[in-house]
Amino acid sequence: MSNAPFLPRAALRLGFLSLAPLAVSALVSLSQHRGTAHLAVLAFSIYAALLLSFLGGVRCGFEIMRAPDAPNAMRLALSAAPALSAWLLTLVIVLVPSAIPAAAAYAGLFSAQYLWDHRSAIDAGAPAWYPLLRQVLTGGAMIICLIIPLATALHRI
């Protein structure tokens, strides 16, 4: 018998659904049409930053639930770090088209967020299934993030 926690269907379905815009925009970046590929990378970057902002908000919520009267200021600040980094990366990608290959760095930001979630989610009050859900979804997001450098290597962007 498996020791893996049961993943609620709604969380799993919504989690995969939340990856769809990231995947679609990454796949469209492979378009033969340079303008379309470029817009897809911009959409990808904005949505990656949005996902990381959401995950940071979840972490912030866990911290507030963990210690409602005295949340740890460092944990609150760290919950915003991946999102702020992602928005800065997005700004660079939008303003400096030659920086588009740097979009692969979103994979690192998703990885950093996952490592923190994996190490501390249960202590922070997350349900037992949350780390597994994050592992699956983060793995998917990181694989999707690698499509952008492929598009760049194929000279689509």
N, C-alpha and C positions, 0 to 999 in steps of 0.2 A: 504494500500500500504506500502511496506517495505522501510525503510530508509537505508538499507544496500547498500553500493556502488557496482557498477557493476565490477565484476572481469574479466579482459580480458582473453579470453580463452587461449591464448598463455602463459600468465603468470601462469595460473592455471595448464595447462598441463605440462609445463616445471618444475613447482614447484613440482608436484607430481612425475614426472619422476626423479627429483633429489633425491627424497626420496627412490626410488627403490633400489639402491645399499645398502643403509643403512638397509632397511628392509630385503633384500635378505641375506646380511651377518649376520644379527641378527638371522634370521630364520635358517641359516646353522649352527649357533653356537649350535643349539639344536640337531645336528647330534649325532648319537650313537658312531661314530668314533672320539676318542679324538683328534687326529691330525687334522682332518678336522674342528672340532669345535674350536680348538685353532687358526688355521689359519683364520677362519671366524671372531673371535673376534679381531684379529690383523687388518684384513681388515676393520671391523666395526670401530675400533678406528681411523685408518688413515682417513677413509672417514668422520667420525664425525668431526675430526679436520679440514678437508678440507672444509666441509660445514660451520663451524663456521668462518673459514678464509674468505670465500666468503661473509658471512653476515657482517663481520667486514669491508671488502672492500666496500660493499654497503654503510655502515655507513660513512666511510671515504669519499666516493664520495658525499654523501649528504652534509657533512660538507664543502667540497671544493666548492660545488655548492651554498651553503647557504652564504658563505663569501669568494669568490675567492681571494680577495686581503689580507684578514687577517683571515684565518681559526683559530678557537679556538684550541689551543694546547692541552688542557685537553680533548676536545671531540675527537680529533685525537688519542690521547693516549688511551682513553677509547674504541675507535673503535677496537683497537688491543687486548684489554685485554681478551675477551673470546677466541679468536683464540690462543693467547699465552698460556693461561691456558689449552686449549684443546691439544695443541702440547706437553706441559709438561706432562699432564695426559697420552697422547699416549706414550711418551717416557717411563714413569713409567710402563705402561702396557706391553710394548714390552720387557723391561729389567727385570721386576719382575713378572713372571707368577702368583705368589700368589696374585698379585694386580688386577687380572682380574675383580673381583666383583666391583671394583671401577669404572668400565666403566659406571655404572649407574649414575655417576657424570656428564656425558655428558648431561643428562636430565636437571640438574641444570644450566649448562652453556647455553643450548638452552633457558631455562627459563629466565635467566638473560639478554640474548641478546634480547629476545622478550619483556621483560618489558621495556627496554630502547627504543626499536623500537616503542612500543605501545604508550609510553608517549611522544615521541618527533618526531616521523616520519613526521607528517604533518608540524610542525614548521621547520623541517629540509629540507623541499621541496619535500617530497615523495608524490606520487599521493594519492588521497583519498582512493583508494582501497588497498594500500600497507599494512596498519595495519591488515585488515581482512585477506589478503593472508598470512601474517606472523602468525596470530593467528591459522589458519587452519594447515599450514605446521609445525609450532612449536609444536602444539598439537600432530600431527602425529609423529614427530621426538621424542618427549618425551615418547610417548607410546612405540615406537620401542626400545628406550633405555632401557626400563624395561625388555626386553626379555633376555638381558645378565645376569642379576641376576637370572632369571628363569633357564637359561642354567646351571649356576653355582650351583643352588640349586638341579638341577636334576643330578648333577655330570657329566655333559657332557664335562666340561672343567677342 
